[in-house]
Amino acid sequence: MIRAWRTWIVFFAALAVVLAAMGWISHLVLQSHREALVEETVRLALWRIDSALAPMFVEESSRPYHHYDAFFAPERVYGTVRLGSGKAGADVLVTSPLLTKENRFVRIHFQYGPRGELSSPQAPAADLRDRALAWVEADRIEEMESRLARFADLEARHEIAGALERACLDTIDVAGADSSTRIPLPPPQDAPIAWQNAQAAVPQDDVQSYESQPGAQAGSPFQSRAQVVRNSNELRARSNVYQKLSTQQEEIQLNFRCVSGTPADGEDVSMMVPLWIGEALVLARTVRLADGTSIQGCWIDWPELSASLLADIEDILPGASLAPVWNAPVNRSRMLVSLPVELVPGPEIVNEGSLWPVTTPLVLAWMYVIFASLAVGGLLLGTLILSERRATFVSAVTHELRTPLTTFRMYTEMLTEKMVPDPERQMRYLGTLRTEAERLGHMVENVLAYARLEKGRAASRREVVALGSLIDSVRQQLESRAERSQMELRVELDPGTGERHVRADASAVEQILVNLVDNACKYASAAEERIIDMTVSATARTARIEIRDHGPGITRHVARKLFRPFSKSAEEASVSAPGVGLGLALSRRLARAMGGDLQLEESDGPGARFVLSLPVVEREG
């Protein structure tokens, strides 16, 4: 028993390790696959957002610098003054498209002049207000003046200039200072993040350069190297799109200067750069003309823009959000290349249902593991039961052989040495030897018969035989066995039953009935009513042969293992009737091999009742 417990402890410990490993592997696979789905969905969302922002960048970057004046003189734009046209048309002013055009994503366009003065084409100066009222309503101008005042409160001049300088653009003069004064660069962690900072995260050679970037590995711990490569390639591709936009913007400015005539010395218009000024998102650029350097840009309505962008990806990322990035990005693979903004996917993705390509193999793997565990457990249980039965059988057989062998040796010695001169005692001793020999032969025959059944080598000699003749052929042997135990066998056949025919093996039926009567003689020998009743009856399909004694009966505990082979140990045999616990198991196997069965049924009185059922057949002509 201790050895069995040790075996089970080792088995369950190994099973726990296997299940824990399978659980961890399943967790890794599901998390990795979900992370891949998230990253794939995020890449699609980033493409949508950057594509949606591209027209705005193209429009704002290609906008001529003179559109930031509410009214401008066309001769200054197209170079007529420089071409010697005199002052013709000096009083002609053209209205800026920004004065009349509304953009729901832009709160206001602004311009810092060479001396730092703040203005907006949408909020004209006092001397141009009357002219502007011919184009827009007064309420509109007042709203724009209010927005310009709020933007002025941001005091963004120095921060914008510093950010543009850090973005490798022209150095901006400080308002009111001479051209040699430069804006000092604040520490990098305090710097507003510009569009060029996002480009810096793009790998130039291979994935190693991307992995070495700060924040490149800050995503999910389940992110594979292949996922990092795909993210870096996607980031590079999106960045290339905006590099092409930058090139297109330069071509537009070049074409404009070709149309307008010979540009002034040093005339230059840079690309728009997005940056955060506190909670405000602005697009800004430098414009260098002959009279100095200005800053032009627009104040973006970030709540409105972000809501529109999130609506574009709501079908794939319903819980996503756009987070402003003021310092170094945490995960550059989720940065927009158009804005210093990071896409936060949220807890849900729409295509999460496509986990089935992974869950199906995992479910099958779990089924195989569970099936294999049950198979190994069943095999181990069968091995332990077989080992226990073998030990029990060896113990019982040893006990059963020891007693008759001792009797044989003692009686044969006494008889051969003529120690028993009395002929009557000699006959009694010889009868005892015969009885023990029959018992040993019966036990050996049961063991051999069971072995033949286990190996499938038992010869079946089933034939159609009348119940009456079948009972008559075995009746004398059964009565003789009962008489040796000083018991009486009473046989009762229901009317007409003797003529019914069954398909059975007569020798197997004989062996079953002998085992049942032998058990009744051994276990009911101390009963007051020393009678064994055998009742034969038949129905349309089944013949029943009942063997009943009037002994103490069978307890439920014993009944549960009654038909198990070798279920009786030597200890149990020593306190009950002798035997190895094989007779009933063999009898049931023989009965079922003939198409019948052997059952223990409840008795209406004292004792035990066994019922042998056999299939009834019509008599063959």
C-alpha positions as CSV (number, residue, x, y, z in Angstrom):
1,M,0.0,0.0,0.0
2,I,2.8,2.4,0.9
3,R,4.5,1.6,-2.5
4,A,1.2,2.4,-4.3
5,W,0.9,5.7,-2.5
6,R,4.4,6.6,-3.5
7,T,3.7,5.7,-7.1
8,W,0.5,7.9,-7.1
9,I,2.4,10.8,-5.5
10,V,5.0,10.7,-8.3
11,F,2.4,10.4,-10.9
12,F,0.3,13.3,-9.7
13,A,3.5,15.4,-9.3
14,A,4.5,14.7,-12.9
15,L,1.0,15.4,-14.0
16,A,0.9,18.7,-12.2
17,V,4.2,19.7,-13.9
18,V,2.8,18.8,-17.3
19,L,-0.4,20.6,-16.8
20,A,1.4,23.7,-15.4
21,A,3.7,23.7,-18.4
22,M,0.7,23.3,-20.8
23,G,-1.1,26.1,-19.0
24,W,1.9,28.4,-19.3
25,I,2.5,27.6,-22.9
26,S,-1.2,28.2,-23.7
27,H,-1.0,31.5,-21.9
28,L,2.1,32.5,-23.9
29,V,0.6,31.4,-27.2
30,L,-2.7,33.2,-26.6
31,Q,-1.0,36.4,-25.3
32,S,1.4,36.4,-28.2
33,H,-1.3,35.8,-30.7
34,R,-3.5,38.5,-29.2
35,E,-0.5,40.9,-29.1
36,A,0.0,40.2,-32.8
37,L,-3.6,40.9,-33.5
38,V,-3.4,44.1,-31.5
39,E,-0.3,45.2,-33.3
40,E,-1.7,44.4,-36.7
41,T,-4.9,46.4,-35.9
42,V,-2.8,49.2,-34.5
43,R,-0.7,49.4,-37.7
44,L,-3.8,49.6,-39.7
45,A,-5.2,52.3,-37.4
46,L,-2.0,54.3,-37.6
47,W,-2.1,54.2,-41.4
48,R,-5.7,55.5,-41.4
49,I,-4.9,58.3,-39.0
50,D,-1.7,59.4,-40.8
51,S,-3.5,59.2,-44.2
52,A,-6.3,61.3,-42.8
53,L,-3.9,63.9,-41.5
54,A,-1.8,64.1,-44.7
55,P,-4.2,66.5,-46.6
56,M,-4.1,68.9,-43.7
57,F,-0.3,68.9,-43.7
58,V,-0.1,69.3,-47.4
59,E,-2.5,72.2,-47.3
60,E,-0.9,74.0,-44.4
61,S,2.7,73.4,-45.6
62,S,2.1,74.5,-49.1
63,R,0.1,77.6,-48.1
64,P,1.9,80.7,-49.4
65,Y,3.4,82.9,-46.7
66,H,1.4,86.0,-47.8
67,H,-1.9,84.2,-46.9
68,Y,-1.0,85.0,-43.2
69,D,-1.8,88.7,-43.9
70,A,-5.5,89.5,-44.0
71,F,-4.9,91.6,-47.0
72,F,-1.8,91.7,-49.2
73,A,-0.6,93.7,-52.1
74,P,-0.3,91.5,-55.2
75,E,2.6,93.4,-56.7
76,R,4.7,92.5,-53.6
77,V,3.7,88.9,-54.1
78,Y,4.4,88.5,-57.7
79,G,7.6,90.6,-57.8
80,T,6.3,93.6,-59.9
81,V,8.0,96.0,-57.6
82,R,11.3,94.2,-58.0
83,L,10.8,94.0,-61.7
84,G,10.5,97.8,-62.0
85,S,6.7,98.2,-62.3
86,G,6.7,101.3,-60.1
87,K,3.8,101.9,-57.8
88,A,1.1,100.8,-60.2
89,G,-1.6,99.1,-58.3
90,A,-0.2,100.0,-54.9
91,D,-3.7,100.6,-53.5
92,V,-4.9,97.1,-54.7
93,L,-5.2,94.6,-51.8
94,V,-6.2,91.0,-52.2
95,T,-8.1,89.2,-49.4
96,S,-6.4,86.2,-47.8
97,P,-8.3,82.9,-48.2
98,L,-7.7,82.3,-44.5
99,L,-10.0,85.3,-43.7
100,T,-13.0,83.7,-45.2
101,K,-12.3,80.0,-45.0
102,E,-13.4,78.0,-42.0
103,N,-11.7,74.8,-40.9
104,R,-13.3,72.9,-38.0
105,F,-9.9,71.4,-37.0
106,V,-8.1,74.8,-36.8
107,R,-9.0,77.3,-34.1
108,I,-6.9,80.1,-35.6
109,H,-3.9,80.8,-37.9
110,F,-1.2,83.0,-36.3
111,Q,2.0,84.8,-37.3
112,Y,4.8,86.1,-35.2
113,G,6.5,88.9,-37.1
114,P,10.2,89.6,-37.2
115,R,10.0,91.7,-34.0
116,G,7.7,89.2,-32.2
117,E,4.4,90.9,-32.9
118,L,1.5,88.4,-32.9
119,S,-1.2,88.7,-35.6
120,S,-3.7,86.6,-37.4
121,P,-5.2,86.9,-40.9
122,Q,-8.6,86.0,-39.3
123,A,-8.4,88.8,-36.8
124,P,-7.4,91.9,-38.9
125,A,-5.9,95.0,-37.4
126,A,-8.1,97.9,-36.5
127,D,-7.3,99.8,-39.7
128,L,-8.4,96.8,-41.8
129,R,-11.5,95.8,-39.8
130,D,-13.9,97.8,-42.0
131,R,-12.5,96.2,-45.1
132,A,-12.8,92.7,-43.5
133,L,-16.4,93.2,-42.6
134,A,-17.2,93.2,-46.3
135,W,-16.1,89.6,-46.4
136,V,-17.0,88.1,-43.0
137,E,-19.5,88.9,-40.2
138,A,-18.5,90.9,-37.2
139,D,-19.3,88.0,-34.8
140,R,-16.8,85.9,-36.7
141,I,-14.1,88.5,-36.3
142,E,-14.8,88.9,-32.6
143,E,-14.6,85.2,-32.1
144,M,-11.2,85.1,-33.9
145,E,-10.0,88.0,-31.8
146,S,-11.0,86.2,-28.7
147,R,-9.1,83.1,-29.8
148,L,-6.1,85.1,-30.7
149,A,-6.1,86.6,-27.2
150,R,-6.2,83.2,-25.7
151,F,-3.4,82.0,-27.8
152,A,-1.4,85.1,-26.8
153,D,-1.8,84.0,-23.2
154,L,0.1,80.8,-24.0
155,E,3.2,82.9,-24.5
156,A,4.3,80.3,-27.1
157,R,6.8,82.5,-29.0
158,H,10.0,81.2,-27.3
159,E,8.9,77.6,-27.1
160,I,7.9,77.5,-30.8
161,A,11.2,79.1,-31.8
162,G,13.2,76.7,-29.7
163,A,11.3,73.7,-31.0
164,L,11.8,74.8,-34.6
165,E,15.5,75.3,-33.9
166,R,15.9,71.9,-32.3
167,A,14.1,70.4,-35.4
168,C,17.2,71.5,-37.4
169,L,15.4,74.5,-39.0
170,D,16.5,78.1,-39.2
171,T,17.5,79.8,-36.0
172,I,14.9,82.2,-34.8
173,D,15.8,85.7,-33.6
174,V,14.4,86.6,-30.2
175,A,11.8,89.3,-30.3
176,G,13.5,92.7,-29.8
177,A,17.0,91.3,-30.0
178,D,19.6,91.6,-32.7
179,S,20.1,88.8,-35.2
180,S,23.1,87.5,-33.3
181,T,21.0,86.5,-30.3
182,R,20.0,82.9,-30.2
183,I,17.4,81.1,-28.2
184,P,19.1,78.7,-25.6
185,L,18.1,75.1,-25.9
186,P,16.4,73.7,-22.8
187,P,17.1,70.2,-21.6
188,P,15.8,67.5,-23.9
189,Q,13.2,66.2,-21.4
190,D,11.6,69.7,-21.3
191,A,11.5,70.1,-25.0
192,P,8.3,70.0,-27.0
193,I,8.1,67.0,-29.3
194,A,8.1,67.8,-33.0
195,W,7.4,65.8,-36.1
196,Q,11.1,65.2,-36.7
197,N,11.4,63.5,-33.3
198,A,9.1,60.8,-34.5
199,Q,11.2,60.3,-37.6
200,A,14.2,59.7,-35.4
201,A,12.6,56.5,-34.2
202,V,12.7,55.0,-37.7
203,P,15.4,52.3,-38.2
204,Q,17.8,53.3,-40.8
205,D,19.7,50.0,-41.3
206,D,18.2,47.0,-39.5
207,V,16.1,46.0,-36.5
208,Q,19.0,46.2,-34.1
209,S,19.1,50.0,-34.5
210,Y,15.3,50.1,-33.7
211,E,15.6,47.8,-30.7
212,S,18.3,50.1,-29.3
213,Q,16.0,53.1,-29.4
214,P,14.5,54.2,-26.0
215,G,11.0,52.8,-25.7
216,A,11.4,50.4,-28.6
217,Q,10.9,47.4,-26.3
218,A,8.4,49.1,-24.0
219,G,5.4,47.2,-25.5
220,S,4.1,43.9,-24.5
221,P,6.5,41.4,-23.0
222,F,5.1,38.9,-25.5
223,Q,6.1,41.0,-28.5
224,S,8.3,38.8,-30.7
225,R,11.3,39.9,-32.7
226,A,9.3,39.4,-35.9
227,Q,6.7,41.8,-34.4
228,V,9.4,44.4,-33.7
229,V,10.6,44.1,-37.3
230,R,7.1,44.5,-38.7
231,N,6.5,47.5,-36.4
232,S,9.8,49.1,-37.5
233,N,9.1,48.6,-41.2
234,E,5.6,50.0,-40.8
235,L,7.0,53.1,-39.0
236,R,9.6,53.5,-41.7
237,A,6.9,53.3,-44.4
238,R,4.7,55.8,-42.8
239,S,7.6,58.2,-42.3
240,N,8.6,57.9,-45.9
241,V,5.1,59.1,-46.9
242,Y,5.7,62.3,-44.9
243,Q,9.2,62.7,-46.3
244,K,7.6,62.6,-49.8
245,L,5.1,65.2,-48.6
246,S,8.0,67.4,-47.5
247,T,9.6,67.1,-50.9
248,Q,6.3,68.0,-52.6
249,Q,6.0,71.0,-50.3
250,E,9.5,72.2,-51.3
251,E,8.6,71.8,-55.0
252,I,5.4,73.8,-54.5
253,Q,7.3,76.6,-52.8
254,L,9.9,76.5,-55.6
255,N,7.2,76.7,-58.3
256,F,5.7,79.6,-56.5
257,R,9.0,81.5,-56.4
258,C,9.4,80.8,-60.1
259,V,6.0,82.3,-60.9
260,S,6.5,85.3,-58.6
261,G,9.8,86.3,-60.1
262,T,13.3,86.5,-58.7
263,P,13.0,85.9,-54.9
264,A,14.7,88.2,-52.4
265,D,18.0,87.1,-51.0
266,G,17.6,84.4,-48.3
267,E,13.9,83.9,-48.9
268,D,12.9,80.5,-47.5
269,V,9.7,78.8,-46.2
270,S,10.2,75.7,-44.1
271,M,8.0,72.6,-43.6
272,M,5.2,72.7,-41.0
273,V,6.3,71.2,-37.7
274,P,3.7,69.9,-35.1
275,L,4.5,70.5,-31.5
276,W,2.8,70.8,-28.1
277,I,2.7,74.0,-26.2
278,G,1.4,72.8,-22.9
279,E,-2.0,71.4,-23.8
280,A,-2.2,73.2,-27.1
281,L,-1.2,71.5,-30.4
282,V,0.2,73.9,-33.0
283,L,1.6,73.6,-36.5
284,A,4.5,76.1,-37.0
285,R,7.1,77.0,-39.6
286,T,9.6,79.6,-40.2
287,V,9.4,82.1,-43.1
288,R,12.6,84.0,-43.9
289,L,12.2,87.1,-46.0
290,A,14.3,90.1,-46.7
291,D,12.8,92.1,-43.8
292,G,13.5,89.3,-41.3
293,T,12.3,85.9,-40.0
294,S,8.7,85.2,-39.0
295,I,6.9,82.2,-37.5
296,Q,3.7,81.2,-39.1
297,G,1.3,78.4,-38.0
298,C,-2.1,77.4,-36.8
299,W,-3.6,76.4,-33.5
300,I,-5.2,73.0,-33.9
301,D,-8.5,72.2,-32.2
302,W,-7.1,69.0,-30.7
303,P,-10.4,67.7,-29.0
304,E,-12.2,68.1,-32.3
305,L,-9.4,66.6,-34.4
306,S,-8.8,63.6,-32.1
307,A,-12.6,62.8,-32.0
308,S,-12.7,62.8,-35.8
309,L,-9.6,60.6,-36.0
310,L,-10.9,58.1,-33.4
311,A,-14.2,57.9,-35.3
312,D,-12.2,56.8,-38.4
313,I,-10.8,53.8,-36.5
314,E,-13.8,53.0,-34.2
315,D,-14.7,50.0,-36.4
316,I,-11.4,48.3,-35.5
317,L,-10.4,49.9,-32.2
318,P,-13.5,50.9,-30.4
319,G,-11.8,51.7,-27.1
320,A,-8.7,53.5,-28.5
321,S,-7.5,56.9,-27.5
322,L,-4.8,59.4,-28.7
323,A,-2.4,60.5,-26.0
324,P,-0.2,63.6,-26.5
325,V,3.5,63.0,-26.2
326,W,5.4,65.8,-24.5
327,N,8.7,63.9,-23.8
328,A,10.4,60.9,-25.2
329,P,7.7,58.4,-26.5
330,V,7.1,55.3,-24.5
331,N,6.4,53.1,-27.5
332,R,7.6,54.6,-30.7
333,S,6.0,51.9,-32.8
334,R,2.6,53.4,-31.9
335,M,3.6,57.0,-32.6
336,L,2.0,58.9,-35.4
337,V,4.6,60.3,-37.8
338,S,2.3,63.3,-38.5
339,L,1.8,64.4,-34.9
340,P,3.6,64.0,-31.6
341,V,0.8,61.7,-30.5
342,E,0.7,58.0,-29.4
343,L,-2.1,55.7,-30.2
344,V,-3.4,53.8,-27.1
345,P,-5.3,50.7,-28.4
346,G,-7.5,50.2,-25.4
347,P,-8.7,46.9,-23.9
348,E,-10.8,45.8,-27.0
349,I,-10.1,45.1,-30.6
350,V,-12.8,44.1,-33.1
351,N,-10.9,41.2,-34.8
352,E,-10.1,39.5,-31.5
353,G,-12.5,36.8,-32.5
354,S,-9.9,35.5,-35.0
355,L,-8.2,33.8,-32.1
356,W,-9.7,30.5,-33.3
357,P,-6.7,29.5,-35.4
358,V,-4.7,29.4,-32.2
359,T,-7.4,28.2,-29.8
360,T,-8.4,25.2,-31.9
361,P,-4.9,23.6,-31.8
362,L,-4.6,24.5,-28.2
363,V,-8.0,22.8,-27.4
364,L,-6.8,19.7,-29.3
365,A,-3.5,19.8,-27.5
366,W,-5.3,20.0,-24.2
367,M,-7.6,17.1,-25.2
368,Y,-4.6,15.0,-26.2
369,V,-2.8,15.8,-22.9
370,I,-5.9,15.0,-20.8
371,F,-6.5,11.8,-22.8
372,A,-2.8,10.8,-22.4
373,S,-3.0,11.6,-18.7
374,L,-6.1,9.5,-18.3
375,A,-4.6,6.7,-20.3
376,V,-1.4,6.7,-18.2
377,G,-3.4,7.0,-15.0
378,G,-5.7,4.1,-16.1
379,L,-2.7,2.0,-17.1
380,L,-1.0,2.8,-13.8
381,L,-4.2,2.0,-11.9
382,G,-4.5,-1.3,-13.8
383,T,-0.9,-2.2,-13.1
384,L,-1.2,-1.5,-9.4
385,I,-4.5,-3.4,-9.2
386,L,-2.9,-6.3,-11.1
387,S,0.1,-6.2,-8.8
388,E,-2.1,-6.2,-5.8
389,R,-4.2,-9.0,-7.1
390,R,-1.1,-11.0,-8.0
391,A,0.2,-10.6,-4.5
392,T,-3.2,-11.5,-3.1
393,F,-3.5,-14.5,-5.4
394,V,0.0,-15.8,-4.4
395,S,-0.8,-15.3,-0.8
396,A,-4.2,-17.1,-1.1
397,V,-2.8,-20.0,-3.2
398,T,0.1,-20.5,-0.8
399,H,-2.4,-20.6,2.0
400,E,-4.7,-23.0,0.1
401,L,-1.8,-25.3,-0.8
402,R,-0.2,-25.4,2.6
403,T,-3.1,-27.1,4.4
404,P,-3.8,-30.0,2.0
405,L,-0.1,-30.6,1.4
406,T,0.4,-30.9,5.1
407,T,-2.5,-33.3,5.3
408,F,-1.1,-35.3,2.4
409,R,2.3,-35.6,3.9
410,M,1.1,-36.5,7.4
411,Y,-1.5,-39.1,6.3
412,T,0.7,-40.7,3.6
413,E,3.5,-41.0,6.1
414,M,1.2,-42.6,8.6
415,L,-0.3,-45.0,6.0
416,T,3.0,-46.0,4.4
417,E,4.7,-46.7,7.8
418,K,1.6,-48.7,9.0
419,M,1.0,-46.4,11.9
420,V,-2.8,-46.8,11.4
421,P,-3.6,-50.5,11.8
422,D,-7.3,-49.9,12.1
423,P,-8.9,-50.5,8.6
424,E,-11.8,-48.1,9.4
425,R,-9.3,-45.2,10.2
426,Q,-7.4,-46.1,7.1
427,M,-10.5,-45.7,5.0
428,R,-11.3,-42.4,6.7
429,Y,-7.8,-41.1,6.1
430,L,-8.0,-42.1,2.5
431,G,-11.4,-40.4,2.2
432,T,-9.8,-37.2,3.6
433,L,-7.0,-37.4,1.1
434,R,-9.5,-37.9,-1.7
435,T,-11.5,-34.8,-0.6
436,E,-8.4,-32.7,-0.4
437,A,-7.3,-33.9,-3.8
438,E,-10.6,-33.0,-5.3
439,R,-10.5,-29.6,-3.7
440,L,-7.0,-29.0,-5.1
441,G,-8.0,-30.3,-8.5
442,H,-11.1,-28.0,-8.5
443,M,-9.0,-25.0,-7.6
444,V,-6.4,-25.8,-10.3
445,E,-9.1,-26.3,-12.9
446,N,-10.6,-22.9,-12.0
447,V,-7.3,-21.2,-12.3
448,L,-6.5,-22.8,-15.7
449,A,-10.0,-22.1,-17.0
450,Y,-9.7,-18.5,-16.0
451,A,-6.3,-18.2,-17.6
452,R,-7.8,-19.7,-20.9
453,L,-10.6,-17.1,-20.8
454,E,-8.2,-14.2,-20.2
455,K,-6.1,-15.3,-23.2
456,G,-9.1,-15.9,-25.3
457,R,-8.2,-19.6,-25.8
458,A,-11.3,-21.1,-24.2
459,A,-13.0,-23.5,-26.6
460,S,-16.7,-22.9,-26.9
461,R,-18.8,-26.0,-27.3
462,R,-22.2,-24.4,-27.2
463,E,-25.1,-26.5,-28.3
464,V,-28.9,-26.6,-28.0
465,V,-29.9,-28.7,-25.1
466,A,-33.1,-29.3,-23.1
467,L,-33.0,-27.8,-19.6
468,G,-34.3,-31.0,-18.0
469,S,-31.5,-33.1,-19.5
470,L,-28.9,-30.4,-18.6
471,I,-30.0,-30.4,-15.0
472,D,-30.1,-34.2,-14.8
473,S,-26.5,-34.4,-16.2
474,V,-25.1,-32.4,-13.3
475,R,-27.6,-33.2,-10.6
476,Q,-25.8,-36.3,-9.2
477,Q,-22.5,-34.4,-8.9
478,L,-24.1,-31.5,-7.1
479,E,-25.9,-33.8,-4.7
480,S,-22.7,-35.7,-4.0
481,R,-21.0,-32.4,-3.1
482,A,-23.8,-31.4,-0.8
483,E,-23.7,-34.8,0.9
484,R,-20.0,-34.5,1.7
485,S,-20.9,-31.3,3.7
486,Q,-23.8,-33.1,5.3
487,M,-26.3,-30.8,3.4
488,E,-29.3,-31.5,1.2
489,L,-29.8,-30.3,-2.4
490,R,-33.4,-29.8,-3.4
491,V,-34.1,-29.4,-7.1
492,E,-37.3,-27.9,-8.3
493,L,-38.3,-27.3,-12.0
494,D,-41.3,-25.2,-12.9
495,P,-43.9,-27.1,-15.0
496,G,-42.9,-27.3,-18.6
497,T,-39.4,-25.9,-18.0
498,G,-37.6,-29.2,-18.6
499,E,-38.8,-29.2,-22.2
500,R,-37.4,-25.7,-22.9
501,H,-34.2,-25.6,-24.8
502,V,-31.2,-23.4,-24.2
503,R,-28.0,-22.7,-26.2
504,A,-25.2,-23.5,-23.7
505,D,-21.9,-25.3,-23.1
506,A,-22.9,-28.2,-20.8
507,S,-19.4,-28.5,-19.2
508,A,-19.4,-24.7,-18.5
509,V,-22.8,-24.9,-16.9
510,E,-21.6,-27.8,-14.8
511,Q,-18.6,-25.9,-13.7
512,I,-20.7,-22.8,-12.8
513,L,-23.2,-24.9,-10.8
514,V,-20.5,-26.8,-9.0
515,N,-18.8,-23.6,-8.0
516,L,-22.2,-22.2,-6.7
517,V,-23.0,-25.4,-4.7
518,D,-19.5,-25.6,-3.4
519,N,-19.7,-22.0,-2.1
520,A,-23.0,-22.8,-0.5
521,C,-21.6,-25.8,1.2
522,K,-18.6,-23.9,2.5
523,Y,-20.4,-20.7,3.7
524,A,-23.7,-22.1,4.9
525,S,-22.4,-25.2,6.6
526,A,-23.2,-23.8,10.0
527,A,-26.8,-22.8,9.1
528,E,-29.7,-24.3,11.1
529,E,-31.5,-25.3,7.8
530,R,-28.8,-27.2,5.9
531,I,-30.6,-27.1,2.6
532,I,-29.5,-25.8,-0.8
533,D,-32.4,-25.0,-3.1
534,M,-32.0,-25.1,-6.9
535,T,-35.0,-23.7,-8.8
536,V,-35.2,-23.8,-12.6
537,S,-37.6,-21.6,-14.5
538,A,-37.9,-20.0,-17.9
539,T,-39.5,-17.2,-19.8
540,A,-39.9,-16.6,-23.5
541,R,-36.2,-15.6,-23.9
542,T,-34.3,-16.5,-20.7
543,A,-33.9,-19.6,-18.5
544,R,-33.1,-19.0,-14.9
545,I,-31.3,-21.4,-12.6
546,E,-31.3,-20.2,-9.0
547,I,-29.0,-21.5,-6.3
548,R,-30.0,-20.4,-2.8
549,D,-28.7,-21.4,0.7
550,H,-29.9,-20.5,4.2
551,G,-26.6,-19.3,5.6
552,P,-25.6,-15.9,6.9
553,G,-25.8,-14.3,3.5
554,I,-23.4,-11.8,1.9
555,T,-22.7,-8.3,3.2
556,R,-22.7,-5.2,0.9
557,H,-19.0,-4.7,1.4
558,V,-18.2,-8.3,0.3
559,A,-20.8,-8.1,-2.5
560,R,-19.0,-5.1,-4.2
561,K,-15.9,-7.3,-4.9
562,L,-17.6,-10.6,-5.1
563,F,-17.1,-11.2,-8.8
564,R,-13.5,-9.7,-8.9
565,P,-10.9,-12.3,-9.6
566,F,-8.5,-13.1,-6.7
567,S,-10.3,-10.8,-4.4
568,K,-9.9,-13.0,-1.3
569,S,-6.6,-12.6,0.6
570,A,-5.0,-15.3,2.8
571,E,-6.2,-13.4,5.9
572,E,-9.8,-13.4,4.7
573,A,-9.5,-17.1,3.8
574,S,-8.2,-18.0,7.2
575,V,-11.3,-16.6,9.0
576,S,-13.8,-17.7,6.4
577,A,-14.1,-20.6,4.1
578,P,-11.0,-21.7,2.1
579,G,-10.5,-20.4,-1.5
580,V,-8.7,-17.9,-3.6
581,G,-11.7,-15.8,-4.7
582,L,-11.7,-17.0,-8.3
583,G,-14.8,-19.3,-8.5
584,L,-17.5,-16.6,-8.9
585,A,-15.4,-14.5,-11.2
586,L,-14.8,-17.5,-13.4
587,S,-18.4,-18.5,-13.3
588,R,-19.6,-15.1,-14.5
589,R,-17.1,-15.0,-17.3
590,L,-18.3,-18.5,-18.4
591,A,-21.9,-17.4,-18.2
592,R,-21.4,-14.3,-20.3
593,A,-19.3,-16.2,-22.8
594,M,-22.4,-18.3,-23.5
595,G,-24.6,-15.2,-23.9
596,G,-26.0,-15.4,-20.4
597,D,-25.1,-13.9,-17.0
598,L,-24.6,-14.6,-13.4
599,Q,-25.9,-12.2,-10.8
600,L,-26.3,-12.0,-7.0
601,E,-29.9,-11.1,-6.2
602,E,-31.6,-10.2,-3.0
603,S,-33.1,-13.1,-1.1
604,D,-36.5,-13.0,0.5
605,G,-35.1,-14.8,3.5
606,P,-31.7,-15.7,5.1
607,G,-28.8,-16.8,2.9
608,A,-27.5,-15.8,-0.5
609,R,-29.2,-16.3,-3.9
610,F,-27.3,-16.6,-7.2
611,V,-29.1,-16.6,-10.5
612,L,-27.6,-18.1,-13.7
613,S,-29.4,-16.9,-16.8
614,L,-29.1,-18.7,-20.2
615,P,-30.6,-17.7,-23.6
616,V,-33.7,-19.8,-24.6
617,V,-34.0,-20.9,-28.2
618,E,-36.6,-22.7,-30.2
619,R,-36.1,-26.4,-30.6
620,E,-34.4,-27.2,-33.9
621,G,-36.3,-29.6,-36.0
